[in-house]
Amino acid sequence: MTPADTLRVRLDSPGIIVAPGVSDGLSAQMAAEAGFDVLYMTGAGVSLGTFGTPDVGLLTLTEMAAACARITSAVGAPLIADADTGYGNALNMTRTVEEFIRAGAAAIQIEDQAYPKKCGHTSGHRLVPTDEMVTKIKVALDSRDDADFLVIARTDARKAVGHDEAMRRLEAYQEAGADILFFEAPANVEEMADAARRFDTPLMANMVEGGATPVLTPNELEALGFRVAIFPASGFLAATEALTRVYAALHDTGSSTADGAPLHSFKDFIDLMGFDEVLEFESRFD
């Protein structure tokens, strides 16, 4: 069974899908080790982690697809990949789908922002016309060579215009055939519940600690009617806090542990990286 097959089965089965944000092979392996069976490639995490740049559409299709390939080569769990705006018009969308399928993604998320896009929980969003996004969705669906490869349609209309426009757009994206609808940045639980009541197509929730939307537990989201929950920022926020503390302690005191920030066991890290397998391989062929 391919990762796309596995994700489709999970989506069609009872229980909410919970996918933590990952941005590279290490974070993906750690998420898989924690027991997650679906992962989410966060565009913000890839942008910040690869180039130290903000999530404003600076990375290209090939850079994002390459990040996807690095993750899927490290773990076998299905990966939902952030494909931003699709990197161009409807014609570009055909290549976007092809590249992410080649990179091993089980699903892509595309959004209705105008280029350059913005992180969904910031401000300054501009939208493309609804018809343009509908065409992109239809092209994405038509371009996949595997019906189990999922296309997720996201609207950023809530922050840009308001709740009513977001609902109108999601209705159009549902009619276009999107496999999953992504209502970005609802302001409160009531707006989330309203969306869940309106649509039969599975809904995805974006839980960003400190963002525009209340952060609910997976059980709470499932009770509202959501089928997928991503937690894209949890990992890189935790890593940023840990690095801030460790680097500051090392600079100020000469000891990386002076602040009390925990360090992962070096032995466990070596085990996670698979060094024992490398040594065993080398011993066989020495």
Backbone as CSV, one residue per row, in Angstrom:
resi,resn,N_x,N_y,N_z,CA_x,CA_y,CA_z,C_x,C_y,C_z
1,MET,0.850,-1.192,0.000,0.000,0.000,0.000,0.887,1.246,0.000
2,THR,0.628,2.183,-0.897,1.411,3.407,-0.982,1.002,4.368,0.127
3,PRO,1.863,5.377,0.427,1.453,6.380,1.419,0.130,7.048,1.075
4,ALA,-0.111,7.316,-0.219,-1.383,7.930,-0.616,-2.552,6.999,-0.330
5,ASP,-2.367,5.700,-0.619,-3.407,4.718,-0.287,-3.697,4.733,1.211
6,THR,-2.617,4.753,1.999,-2.758,4.713,3.449,-3.511,5.931,3.962
7,LEU,-3.188,7.109,3.429,-3.871,8.321,3.869,-5.342,8.281,3.486
8,ARG,-5.648,7.806,2.295,-7.040,7.697,1.867,-7.808,6.758,2.801
9,VAL,-7.206,5.629,3.158,-7.859,4.689,4.076,-8.096,5.354,5.424
10,ARG,-7.104,6.082,5.914,-7.266,6.763,7.202,-8.391,7.794,7.138
11,LEU,-8.473,8.510,6.019,-9.506,9.534,5.880,-10.895,8.917,5.837
12,ASP,-10.986,7.721,5.265,-12.276,7.044,5.149,-12.624,6.213,6.380
13,SER,-11.743,6.201,7.377,-11.957,5.412,8.583,-12.352,6.325,9.740
14,PRO,-12.966,5.782,10.787,-13.338,6.602,11.943,-12.108,7.185,12.634
15,GLY,-12.300,8.294,13.303,-11.221,8.901,14.068,-10.536,10.031,13.317
16,ILE,-10.174,11.068,14.045,-9.526,12.219,13.440,-8.061,11.921,13.144
17,ILE,-7.567,12.449,12.046,-6.153,12.343,11.671,-5.416,13.512,12.306
18,VAL,-4.365,13.228,13.058,-3.560,14.268,13.691,-2.164,14.230,13.090
19,ALA,-1.746,15.339,12.501,-0.460,15.392,11.813,0.387,16.542,12.352
20,PRO,1.518,16.236,12.994,2.402,17.307,13.472,3.221,17.880,12.322
21,GLY,3.631,19.127,12.482,4.452,19.755,11.459,5.888,19.259,11.503
22,VAL,6.421,18.923,10.343,7.825,18.528,10.203,8.413,19.319,9.034
23,SER,9.724,19.487,9.051,10.355,20.279,7.999,11.602,19.641,7.412
24,ASP,12.047,18.533,7.990,13.252,17.865,7.493,13.238,16.417,7.965
25,GLY,14.292,15.697,7.598,14.342,14.288,7.953,14.377,14.048,9.446
26,LEU,15.085,14.888,10.191,15.197,14.699,11.635,13.850,14.880,12.324
27,SER,13.163,15.991,12.052,11.875,16.214,12.702,10.867,15.156,12.287
28,ALA,10.949,14.699,11.032,10.045,13.653,10.573,10.294,12.346,11.318
29,GLN,11.558,11.988,11.499,11.873,10.754,12.227,11.411,10.844,13.674
30,MET,11.589,12.006,14.282,11.183,12.153,15.682,9.664,12.079,15.827
31,ALA,8.940,12.665,14.865,7.481,12.586,14.914,7.005,11.153,14.726
32,ALA,7.643,10.436,13.805,7.285,9.040,13.586,7.609,8.200,14.821
33,GLU,8.760,8.484,15.453,9.137,7.764,16.673,8.118,7.997,17.786
34,ALA,7.518,9.190,17.804,6.518,9.509,18.827,5.204,8.775,18.597
35,GLY,5.040,8.206,17.392,3.859,7.403,17.122,2.884,7.973,16.111
36,PHE,3.193,9.124,15.515,2.288,9.706,14.533,2.363,8.919,13.227
37,ASP,1.181,8.638,12.651,1.144,7.852,11.421,0.842,8.695,10.187
38,VAL,0.659,10.015,10.364,0.530,10.966,9.266,1.309,12.209,9.669
39,LEU,2.045,12.801,8.723,2.861,13.981,8.999,2.459,15.127,8.073
40,TYR,2.792,16.339,8.489,2.479,17.524,7.696,3.760,18.312,7.446
41,MET,4.103,18.535,6.178,5.278,19.342,5.851,4.883,20.810,5.902
42,THR,5.377,21.517,6.904,5.037,22.910,7.097,5.897,23.812,6.226
43,GLY,5.239,24.648,5.429,5.970,25.571,4.574,6.765,26.578,5.377
44,ALA,6.180,27.062,6.493,6.900,28.011,7.339,8.154,27.367,7.919
45,GLY,8.026,26.113,8.361,9.179,25.415,8.925,10.271,25.180,7.900
46,VAL,9.887,24.809,6.681,10.873,24.591,5.623,11.555,25.907,5.266
47,SER,10.770,26.970,5.139,11.332,28.266,4.770,12.313,28.768,5.829
48,LEU,11.904,28.712,7.081,12.760,29.180,8.163,13.948,28.258,8.380
49,GLY,13.698,26.953,8.326,14.755,25.999,8.602,15.777,25.875,7.493
50,THR,15.355,26.099,6.249,16.275,25.941,5.121,17.082,27.206,4.860
51,PHE,16.397,28.345,4.855,17.061,29.588,4.470,16.954,30.701,5.516
52,GLY,16.236,30.459,6.618,16.053,31.504,7.605,15.211,32.653,7.096
53,THR,14.301,32.356,6.166,13.468,33.389,5.560,12.023,33.239,6.024
54,PRO,11.256,34.328,6.047,9.847,34.238,6.447,9.015,33.496,5.420
55,ASP,7.841,33.051,5.862,6.936,32.286,5.002,6.109,33.252,4.160
56,VAL,6.735,33.786,3.118,6.066,34.748,2.235,6.239,34.349,0.769
57,GLY,6.341,33.046,0.515,6.397,32.576,-0.858,7.741,32.717,-1.537
58,LEU,8.824,32.794,-0.754,10.143,32.964,-1.355,10.702,31.657,-1.912
59,LEU,10.276,30.524,-1.350,10.780,29.249,-1.842,10.044,28.837,-3.109
60,THR,10.750,28.185,-4.002,10.193,27.773,-5.288,9.597,26.380,-5.200
61,LEU,8.908,25.991,-6.269,8.365,24.639,-6.359,9.460,23.601,-6.188
62,THR,10.568,23.755,-6.891,11.616,22.730,-6.828,12.221,22.643,-5.437
63,GLU,12.351,23.772,-4.742,12.892,23.741,-3.385,11.925,23.057,-2.423
64,MET,10.648,23.331,-2.564,9.672,22.706,-1.676,9.507,21.225,-1.992
65,ALA,9.524,20.861,-3.261,9.439,19.446,-3.624,10.669,18.689,-3.140
66,ALA,11.829,19.332,-3.193,13.054,18.690,-2.700,12.965,18.464,-1.191
67,ALA,12.407,19.439,-0.464,12.211,19.261,0.978,11.267,18.104,1.248
68,CYS,10.226,18.003,0.437,9.276,16.892,0.560,9.979,15.559,0.349
69,ALA,10.814,15.484,-0.664,11.518,14.238,-0.968,12.465,13.844,0.159
70,ARG,13.101,14.826,0.786,14.000,14.513,1.906,13.216,13.906,3.069
71,ILE,12.027,14.416,3.299,11.210,13.891,4.395,10.711,12.486,4.080
72,THR,10.160,12.287,2.887,9.595,10.979,2.551,10.681,9.912,2.406
73,SER,11.923,10.322,2.149,13.003,9.336,2.102,13.420,8.903,3.502
74,ALA,13.077,9.729,4.504,13.473,9.428,5.882,12.433,8.607,6.625
75,VAL,11.150,8.746,6.253,10.074,8.042,6.954,9.067,7.505,5.943
76,GLY,8.323,6.492,6.350,7.319,5.919,5.459,5.913,6.406,5.706
77,ALA,5.716,7.248,6.746,4.374,7.737,7.062,3.868,8.654,5.951
78,PRO,2.574,8.617,5.647,2.027,9.531,4.637,2.308,10.983,5.004
79,LEU,2.675,11.775,4.000,3.025,13.174,4.216,2.067,14.082,3.456
80,ILE,1.443,15.003,4.188,0.665,16.082,3.578,1.626,17.239,3.359
81,ALA,1.777,17.684,2.126,2.779,18.700,1.803,2.122,20.047,1.529
82,ASP,2.706,21.088,2.076,2.277,22.455,1.810,2.789,22.861,0.436
83,ALA,1.876,23.075,-0.504,2.250,23.489,-1.855,1.888,24.939,-2.125
84,ASP,1.719,25.714,-1.062,1.492,27.160,-1.169,0.358,27.482,-2.156
85,THR,0.615,28.339,-3.117,-0.406,28.743,-4.083,-0.386,27.895,-5.354
86,GLY,0.457,26.865,-5.365,0.609,26.054,-6.571,1.707,26.551,-7.496
87,TYR,2.359,27.665,-7.091,3.539,28.190,-7.792,3.229,28.663,-9.212
88,GLY,2.100,29.332,-9.368,1.776,29.899,-10.673,0.305,29.743,-10.998
89,ASN,0.030,29.697,-12.281,-1.360,29.597,-12.737,-1.783,28.144,-12.887
90,ALA,-2.895,27.932,-13.567,-3.424,26.573,-13.720,-2.450,25.669,-14.457
91,LEU,-1.749,26.212,-15.438,-0.778,25.397,-16.173,0.354,24.955,-15.267
92,ASN,0.844,25.864,-14.408,1.892,25.499,-13.461,1.426,24.421,-12.488
93,MET,0.117,24.393,-12.218,-0.406,23.437,-11.256,-0.171,21.996,-11.712
94,THR,-0.180,21.757,-13.006,0.066,20.395,-13.482,1.450,19.924,-13.061
95,ARG,2.445,20.794,-13.194,3.799,20.398,-12.801,3.912,20.299,-11.284
96,THR,3.216,21.184,-10.564,3.241,21.125,-9.105,2.781,19.755,-8.613
97,VAL,1.666,19.278,-9.146,1.164,17.960,-8.755,2.167,16.874,-9.116
98,GLU,2.702,16.917,-10.320,3.664,15.906,-10.765,4.895,15.875,-9.866
99,GLU,5.413,17.059,-9.509,6.635,17.111,-8.702,6.406,16.591,-7.290
100,PHE,5.263,16.910,-6.704,5.017,16.435,-5.341,4.692,14.950,-5.313
101,ILE,4.044,14.441,-6.343,3.846,12.995,-6.423,5.196,12.306,-6.568
102,ARG,6.056,12.853,-7.411,7.392,12.280,-7.595,8.193,12.337,-6.296
103,ALA,7.929,13.366,-5.483,8.651,13.530,-4.220,8.088,12.659,-3.104
104,GLY,6.998,11.939,-3.378,6.471,10.994,-2.400,5.367,11.502,-1.515
105,ALA,4.823,12.693,-1.803,3.728,13.221,-0.982,2.468,12.379,-1.165
106,ALA,1.678,12.291,-0.109,0.382,11.611,-0.184,-0.740,12.600,-0.450
107,ALA,-0.470,13.887,-0.219,-1.468,14.941,-0.431,-0.746,16.264,-0.541
108,ILE,-1.377,17.219,-1.224,-0.869,18.586,-1.219,-1.981,19.527,-0.779
109,GLN,-1.569,20.622,-0.168,-2.461,21.707,0.227,-2.172,22.894,-0.677
110,ILE,-3.213,23.435,-1.329,-3.059,24.651,-2.125,-4.007,25.713,-1.587
111,GLU,-3.618,26.970,-1.703,-4.384,28.046,-1.089,-4.746,29.112,-2.102
112,ASP,-5.732,29.939,-1.734,-6.274,30.919,-2.671,-5.704,32.315,-2.498
113,GLN,-4.495,32.402,-1.983,-3.837,33.696,-1.872,-3.210,34.104,-3.201
114,ALA,-3.092,35.420,-3.391,-2.328,35.946,-4.513,-0.851,35.917,-4.148
115,TYR,-0.031,35.813,-5.175,1.420,35.774,-4.951,1.952,37.197,-4.771
116,PRO,2.860,37.443,-3.816,3.423,36.487,-2.878,2.482,36.238,-1.699
117,LYS,2.390,34.967,-1.317,1.481,34.587,-0.234,2.053,35.012,1.114
118,LYS,1.212,34.929,2.147,1.616,35.222,3.518,1.269,34.035,4.404
119,CYS,1.994,33.897,5.495,1.646,32.902,6.506,0.199,33.140,6.936
120,GLY,-0.575,32.076,7.044,-2.012,32.194,7.261,-2.416,32.883,8.539
121,HIS,-1.548,32.918,9.555,-1.915,33.503,10.838,-1.249,34.856,11.069
122,THR,-0.756,35.472,9.982,-0.242,36.833,10.066,-1.299,37.768,9.480
123,SER,-0.889,38.760,8.712,-1.854,39.685,8.111,-1.340,40.111,6.738
124,GLY,-2.171,40.879,6.017,-1.765,41.374,4.707,-2.092,40.440,3.567
125,HIS,-3.044,39.528,3.759,-3.386,38.570,2.722,-4.141,39.216,1.563
126,ARG,-3.827,38.788,0.359,-4.587,39.153,-0.835,-5.021,37.863,-1.518
127,LEU,-6.235,37.854,-2.050,-6.808,36.634,-2.603,-6.880,36.689,-4.122
128,VAL,-6.770,35.515,-4.747,-7.087,35.408,-6.170,-8.600,35.268,-6.298
129,PRO,-9.170,35.558,-7.472,-10.611,35.359,-7.653,-11.004,33.902,-7.397
130,THR,-12.199,33.708,-6.909,-12.676,32.356,-6.610,-12.577,31.455,-7.833
131,ASP,-12.973,31.969,-9.007,-12.940,31.155,-10.224,-11.537,30.678,-10.544
132,GLU,-10.548,31.505,-10.277,-9.156,31.107,-10.544,-8.748,29.947,-9.644
133,MET,-9.121,30.016,-8.380,-8.800,28.931,-7.454,-9.559,27.664,-7.824
134,VAL,-10.816,27.793,-8.224,-11.600,26.629,-8.643,-10.915,25.933,-9.814
135,THR,-10.430,26.708,-10.750,-9.727,26.118,-11.903,-8.474,25.380,-11.443
136,LYS,-7.733,25.960,-10.520,-6.527,25.296,-10.005,-6.872,23.957,-9.354
137,ILE,-7.952,23.946,-8.587,-8.361,22.698,-7.936,-8.696,21.641,-8.982
138,LYS,-9.462,22.025,-9.980,-9.853,21.070,-11.023,-8.632,20.564,-11.781
139,VAL,-7.682,21.446,-12.067,-6.464,21.037,-12.771,-5.643,20.088,-11.895
140,ALA,-5.547,20.394,-10.606,-4.796,19.521,-9.697,-5.407,18.125,-9.656
141,LEU,-6.720,18.063,-9.578,-7.394,16.762,-9.548,-7.179,16.008,-10.859
142,ASP,-7.232,16.738,-11.967,-7.074,16.119,-13.281,-5.638,15.681,-13.535
143,SER,-4.672,16.327,-12.877,-3.259,16.060,-13.144,-2.710,14.864,-12.378
144,ARG,-3.394,14.435,-11.333,-2.872,13.326,-10.542,-3.095,12.018,-11.292
145,ASP,-2.133,11.120,-11.187,-2.264,9.814,-11.827,-2.662,8.742,-10.825
146,ASP,-2.991,9.168,-9.607,-3.413,8.263,-8.546,-4.576,8.931,-7.825
147,ALA,-5.739,8.343,-7.904,-6.931,8.941,-7.303,-6.824,9.034,-5.784
148,ASP,-5.896,8.274,-5.182,-5.724,8.342,-3.745,-4.828,9.497,-3.312
149,PHE,-4.159,10.152,-4.253,-3.402,11.362,-3.954,-4.410,12.482,-3.707
150,LEU,-4.375,13.059,-2.509,-5.425,13.982,-2.093,-5.062,15.441,-2.394
151,VAL,-6.078,16.200,-2.774,-5.932,17.634,-3.022,-6.731,18.381,-1.960
152,ILE,-6.032,19.190,-1.187,-6.628,19.951,-0.094,-6.726,21.410,-0.520
153,ALA,-7.935,21.966,-0.455,-8.175,23.348,-0.882,-8.332,24.234,0.344
154,ARG,-7.454,25.211,0.449,-7.456,26.121,1.604,-7.917,27.507,1.182
155,THR,-8.727,28.119,2.030,-9.066,29.523,1.818,-8.513,30.373,2.957
156,ASP,-7.924,31.501,2.575,-7.446,32.488,3.531,-8.384,33.696,3.592
157,ALA,-9.622,33.492,3.150,-10.563,34.602,3.072,-10.962,35.138,4.448
158,ARG,-10.908,34.297,5.479,-11.342,34.770,6.800,-10.526,35.971,7.250
159,LYS,-9.203,35.882,7.137,-8.350,36.996,7.542,-8.427,38.150,6.562
160,ALA,-8.564,37.837,5.272,-8.515,38.869,4.239,-9.831,39.634,4.112
161,VAL,-10.970,38.915,4.232,-12.272,39.520,3.951,-13.260,39.294,5.091
162,GLY,-13.422,38.035,5.501,-14.374,37.748,6.564,-14.919,36.337,6.468
163,HIS,-15.658,35.942,7.484,-16.163,34.574,7.598,-17.108,34.204,6.453
164,ASP,-18.009,35.093,6.095,-18.996,34.772,5.062,-18.327,34.476,3.729
165,GLU,-17.325,35.270,3.373,-16.613,35.021,2.110,-15.846,33.710,2.171
166,ALA,-15.292,33.395,3.334,-14.596,32.115,3.484,-15.553,30.955,3.247
167,MET,-16.775,31.052,3.763,-17.751,29.991,3.571,-18.164,29.890,2.099
168,ARG,-18.343,31.016,1.443,-18.700,30.987,0.018,-17.605,30.321,-0.800
169,ARG,-16.373,30.617,-0.474,-15.259,30.028,-1.215,-15.143,28.521,-0.946
170,LEU,-15.285,28.120,0.281,-15.211,26.688,0.577,-16.327,25.922,-0.126
171,GLU,-17.506,26.532,-0.226,-18.594,25.884,-0.968,-18.202,25.680,-2.432
172,ALA,-17.581,26.682,-3.043,-17.136,26.563,-4.427,-16.044,25.514,-4.568
173,TYR,-15.160,25.431,-3.582,-14.069,24.453,-3.648,-14.592,23.037,-3.439
174,GLN,-15.629,22.910,-2.618,-16.276,21.609,-2.466,-16.910,21.178,-3.784
175,GLU,-17.600,22.090,-4.446,-18.223,21.774,-5.726,-17.187,21.440,-6.798
176,ALA,-15.981,22.010,-6.677,-14.909,21.729,-7.636,-14.331,20.338,-7.449
177,GLY,-14.610,19.707,-6.299,-14.163,18.334,-6.087,-13.002,18.158,-5.139
178,ALA,-12.617,19.207,-4.404,-11.506,19.076,-3.457,-11.757,17.916,-2.495
179,ASP,-10.698,17.167,-2.185,-10.829,16.012,-1.292,-11.001,16.436,0.165
180,ILE,-10.354,17.535,0.539,-10.409,18.055,1.904,-10.504,19.571,1.810
181,LEU,-11.300,20.186,2.683,-11.414,21.634,2.757,-10.641,22.147,3.970
182,PHE,-9.934,23.244,3.782,-9.064,23.814,4.811,-9.526,25.244,5.076
183,PHE,-10.223,25.441,6.182,-10.693,26.753,6.622,-9.607,27.366,7.492
184,GLU,-8.831,28.278,6.908,-7.692,28.850,7.618,-8.113,30.036,8.494
185,ALA,-7.578,30.029,9.713,-7.646,31.147,10.657,-9.049,31.564,11.097
186,PRO,-9.966,30.619,11.398,-11.216,31.039,12.039,-10.900,31.705,13.379
187,ALA,-11.721,32.686,13.748,-11.404,33.497,14.919,-11.873,32.888,16.232
188,ASN,-12.831,31.961,16.177,-13.369,31.401,17.408,-13.994,30.041,17.138
189,VAL,-14.396,29.369,18.204,-14.966,28.030,18.086,-16.289,28.067,17.332
190,GLU,-17.053,29.138,17.494,-18.339,29.240,16.810,-18.149,29.224,15.291
191,GLU,-17.149,29.914,14.803,-16.882,29.904,13.365,-16.448,28.517,12.902
192,MET,-15.673,27.841,13.708,-15.245,26.489,13.368,-16.446,25.548,13.305
193,ALA,-17.330,25.652,14.282,-18.518,24.798,14.321,-19.432,25.094,13.137
194,ASP,-19.543,26.355,12.757,-20.379,26.729,11.621,-19.860,26.067,10.350
195,ALA,-18.559,26.089,10.153,-17.973,25.451,8.965,-18.237,23.957,8.967
196,ALA,-18.078,23.328,10.126,-18.284,21.884,10.210,-19.732,21.496,9.908
197,ARG,-20.675,22.350,10.249,-22.074,22.055,9.966,-22.405,22.203,8.483
198,ARG,-21.688,23.027,7.790,-22.042,23.386,6.417,-21.600,22.365,5.367
199,PHE,-20.499,21.646,5.633,-19.860,20.898,4.554,-19.814,19.397,4.830
200,ASP,-20.046,18.635,3.761,-19.912,17.181,3.827,-18.474,16.746,3.563
201,THR,-17.744,17.523,2.764,-16.347,17.213,2.476,-15.531,17.308,3.765
202,PRO,-14.591,16.396,4.000,-13.785,16.457,5.228,-13.114,17.808,5.410
203,LEU,-13.089,18.260,6.651,-12.493,19.554,6.998,-11.176,19.367,7.744
204,MET,-10.219,20.252,7.443,-8.928,20.245,8.133,-8.800,21.489,8.992
205,ALA,-8.331,21.318,10.223,-8.116,22.424,11.152,-6.624,22.664,11.319
206,ASN,-6.257,23.928,11.429,-4.856,24.323,11.589,-4.665,24.888,12.991
207,MET,-3.966,24.133,13.838,-3.766,24.517,15.225,-2.372,25.115,15.404
208,VAL,-2.324,26.445,15.446,-1.063,27.180,15.591,-1.033,27.840,16.962
209,GLU,-0.149,27.384,17.818,-0.034,27.954,19.150,0.314,29.442,19.050
210,GLY,-0.548,30.301,19.629,-0.331,31.733,19.555,-0.883,32.374,18.297
211,GLY,-1.543,31.591,17.446,-2.079,32.098,16.197,-3.468,32.683,16.350
212,ALA,-4.172,32.821,15.226,-5.469,33.492,15.205,-6.615,32.614,15.681
213,THR,-6.409,31.307,15.712,-7.481,30.350,16.003,-7.280,29.715,17.378
214,PRO,-8.350,29.520,18.164,-8.193,28.801,19.426,-7.615,27.402,19.180
215,VAL,-6.647,27.018,19.992,-6.044,25.698,19.850,-6.848,24.698,20.671
216,LEU,-7.477,23.760,19.974,-8.297,22.739,20.608,-7.576,21.401,20.561
217,THR,-8.011,20.471,21.372,-7.460,19.125,21.334,-8.053,18.374,20.140
218,PRO,-7.390,17.325,19.685,-7.970,16.515,18.615,-9.378,16.020,18.939
219,ASN,-9.605,15.613,20.182,-10.942,15.140,20.557,-11.989,16.247,20.421
220,GLU,-11.625,17.461,20.803,-12.549,18.587,20.681,-12.828,18.908,19.217
221,LEU,-11.794,18.843,18.405,-11.969,19.105,16.970,-12.841,18.043,16.325
222,GLU,-12.629,16.796,16.707,-13.439,15.716,16.155,-14.904,15.884,16.565
223,ALA,-15.125,16.312,17.784,-16.498,16.524,18.242,-17.187,17.634,17.453
224,LEU,-16.422,18.620,17.004,-16.986,19.688,16.179,-17.314,19.204,14.775
225,GLY,-16.572,18.163,14.317,-16.805,17.637,12.980,-15.608,17.685,12.061
226,PHE,-14.439,18.029,12.585,-13.230,18.065,11.756,-12.654,16.657,11.618
227,ARG,-12.064,16.403,10.450,-11.510,15.080,10.165,-9.988,15.049,10.203
228,VAL,-9.358,16.204,10.033,-7.893,16.288,10.032,-7.485,17.483,10.880
229,ALA,-6.454,17.305,11.690,-5.904,18.405,12.479,-4.399,18.439,12.292
230,ILE,-3.894,19.584,11.858,-2.447,19.741,11.743,-1.970,20.673,12.848
231,PHE,-0.783,20.385,13.356,-0.125,21.213,14.365,1.233,21.619,13.791
232,PRO,1.239,22.550,12.815,2.453,22.806,12.038,3.573,23.479,12.811
233,ALA,3.229,24.295,13.803,4.249,25.125,14.443,4.825,24.534,15.714
234,SER,4.193,23.516,16.283,4.602,23.013,17.600,6.082,22.647,17.625
235,GLY,6.531,21.927,16.614,7.916,21.469,16.591,8.907,22.598,16.459
236,PHE,8.686,23.497,15.490,9.714,24.536,15.311,9.645,25.601,16.401
237,LEU,8.483,25.797,17.039,8.447,26.699,18.184,9.225,26.114,19.363
238,ALA,9.062,24.809,19.585,9.805,24.147,20.667,11.306,24.161,20.385
239,ALA,11.678,23.869,19.136,13.095,23.853,18.775,13.708,25.245,18.905
240,THR,12.957,26.271,18.491,13.468,27.644,18.586,13.699,28.049,20.035
241,GLU,12.752,27.683,20.906,12.919,27.999,22.322,14.125,27.278,22.906
242,ALA,14.287,25.995,22.571,15.414,25.228,23.093,16.743,25.784,22.593
243,LEU,16.829,26.106,21.312,18.072,26.657,20.764,18.389,28.021,21.369
244,THR,17.370,28.847,21.567,17.579,30.160,22.177,18.208,30.021,23.553
245,ARG,17.667,29.100,24.337,18.173,28.916,25.699,19.574,28.311,25.716
246,VAL,19.792,27.303,24.907,21.085,26.615,24.922,22.193,27.515,24.385
247,TYR,21.931,28.203,23.272,22.968,29.069,22.705,23.278,30.239,23.626
248,ALA,22.237,30.815,24.251,22.459,31.921,25.178,23.284,31.460,26.378
249,ALA,22.955,30.288,26.921,23.701,29.762,28.068,25.155,29.498,27.697
250,LEU,25.374,28.916,26.531,26.737,28.623,26.097,27.532,29.910,25.909
251,HIS,26.903,30.917,25.321,27.593,32.190,25.092,27.888,32.916,26.396
252,ASP,26.897,32.941,27.298,27.023,33.757,28.503,27.832,33.089,29.599
253,THR,27.778,31.743,29.672,28.415,31.041,30.796,29.481,30.051,30.372
254,GLY,29.508,29.724,29.094,30.441,28.705,28.645,29.921,27.295,28.827
255,SER,28.689,27.160,29.335,28.080,25.851,29.531,26.722,25.811,28.846
256,SER,26.516,24.829,28.000,25.247,24.728,27.279,24.087,24.354,28.185
257,THR,24.373,23.833,29.370,23.318,23.367,30.272,23.095,24.300,31.452
258,ALA,23.757,25.458,31.465,23.665,26.348,32.621,22.245,26.854,32.846
259,ASP,21.478,27.006,31.773,20.108,27.519,31.893,19.130,26.437,32.349
260,GLY,19.567,25.204,32.342,18.683,24.106,32.693,17.894,23.559,31.531
261,ALA,18.164,24.073,30.325,17.477,23.554,29.141,17.886,22.108,28.919
262,PRO,16.916,21.224,28.715,17.266,19.805,28.545,17.933,19.553,27.201
263,LEU,18.906,18.684,27.203,19.549,18.234,25.975,19.171,16.782,25.730
264,HIS,18.872,16.463,24.491,18.577,15.081,24.142,19.809,14.231,24.371
265,SER,19.623,13.022,24.843,20.740,12.106,25.046,21.486,11.879,23.738
266,PHE,22.817,12.064,23.781,23.605,11.868,22.565,23.510,10.423,22.093
267,LYS,23.498,9.471,23.023,23.369,8.064,22.634,22.035,7.820,21.945
268,ASP,20.961,8.368,22.514,19.653,8.195,21.879,19.614,8.858,20.502
269,PHE,20.302,9.979,20.373,20.369,10.666,19.087,21.088,9.805,18.055
270,ILE,22.184,9.192,18.476,22.929,8.299,17.585,22.043,7.127,17.161
271,ASP,21.299,6.584,18.116,20.384,5.484,17.797,19.312,5.934,16.808
272,LEU,18.767,7.130,17.029,17.735,7.660,16.138,18.264,7.796,14.712
273,MET,19.502,8.212,14.591,20.095,8.414,13.265,20.465,7.112,12.563
274,GLY,20.460,6.010,13.301,20.742,4.728,12.669,22.210,4.401,12.488
275,PHE,23.062,4.929,13.368,24.489,4.663,13.221,24.828,3.193,13.445
276,ASP,24.067,2.518,14.302,24.342,1.097,14.524,24.162,0.296,13.240
277,GLU,23.144,0.665,12.448,22.928,-0.022,11.170,24.087,0.211,10.212
278,VAL,24.640,1.420,10.252,25.801,1.715,9.400,26.994,0.866,9.813
279,LEU,27.253,0.796,11.118,28.385,-0.004,11.609,28.189,-1.477,11.271
280,GLU,26.932,-1.965,11.400,26.670,-3.376,11.085,26.903,-3.632,9.596
281,PHE,26.490,-2.704,8.764,26.707,-2.832,7.324,28.195,-2.865,7.012
282,GLU,28.963,-1.960,7.625,30.400,-1.906,7.337,31.123,-3.159,7.807
283,SER,30.642,-3.727,8.932,31.298,-4.945,9.429,31.079,-6.121,8.494
284,ARG,29.949,-6.117,7.771,29.660,-7.206,6.827,30.549,-7.143,5.606
285,PHE,31.027,-5.970,5.261,31.754,-5.817,3.996,33.197,-5.375,4.197
286,ASP,33.697,-5.464,5.436,35.112,-5.155,5.707,36.015,-6.279,5.233
